[in-house]
Amino acid sequence: MESSHIPKRLTRKMSLTCPDHTPTLALLNLHATIKADIRKEASEKFTALFMEFVDRFETSNFNPTYSDYGHNTLVTKAYREFCDCVGDEVKVIPPSPKP
């Protein structure tokens, strides 16, 4: 199973307590929560879309305005694609039958 952590390049370059980063923190928390839950399985697409968001956010120099109303940047697109994929790309693993 993959490690579920915030990429170090994010934590080194941005303040994760800045109120302007609320949507980013929510996305990071969503990703980490899903990856850490042994009852959930995320697809390769889920992981790829998360990494695409991280790469585009880093390329934007961690500009939090991607989430402002009306913005349509590459970061905005990556954010929406990742959030939209969760319903289809994360499966709940049924509990094992008890012997």
ChimeraX attribute file (.defattr): number of C-alpha atoms within 10 A of each C-alpha:
attribute: neighborCount
match mode: 1-to-1
recipient: residues
	/A:1	7
	/A:2	7
	/A:3	8
	/A:4	14
	/A:5	13
	/A:6	14
	/A:7	11
	/A:8	8
	/A:9	11
	/A:10	15
	/A:11	10
	/A:12	9
	/A:13	11
	/A:14	14
	/A:15	12
	/A:16	14
	/A:17	9
	/A:18	10
	/A:19	11
	/A:20	15
	/A:21	19
	/A:22	14
	/A:23	15
	/A:24	20
	/A:25	16
	/A:26	11
	/A:27	17
	/A:28	17
	/A:29	14
	/A:30	13
	/A:31	21
	/A:32	15
	/A:33	14
	/A:34	18
	/A:35	20
	/A:36	15
	/A:37	13
	/A:38	11
	/A:39	12
	/A:40	15
	/A:41	17
	/A:42	17
	/A:43	14
	/A:44	11
	/A:45	15
	/A:46	21
	/A:47	16
	/A:48	12
	/A:49	18
	/A:50	20
	/A:51	15
	/A:52	19
	/A:53	23
	/A:54	22
	/A:55	17
	/A:56	18
	/A:57	21
	/A:58	16
	/A:59	12
	/A:60	15
	/A:61	11
	/A:62	19
	/A:63	14
	/A:64	18
	/A:65	16
	/A:66	22
	/A:67	20
	/A:68	11
	/A:69	7
	/A:70	9
	/A:71	12
	/A:72	12
	/A:73	14
	/A:74	16
	/A:75	25
	/A:76	19
	/A:77	17
	/A:78	21
	/A:79	23
	/A:80	14
	/A:81	16
	/A:82	21
	/A:83	16
	/A:84	12
	/A:85	15
	/A:86	17
	/A:87	8
	/A:88	11
	/A:89	15
	/A:90	17
	/A:91	14
	/A:92	12
	/A:93	11
	/A:94	8
	/A:95	7
	/A:96	6
	/A:97	5
	/A:98	4
	/A:99	3
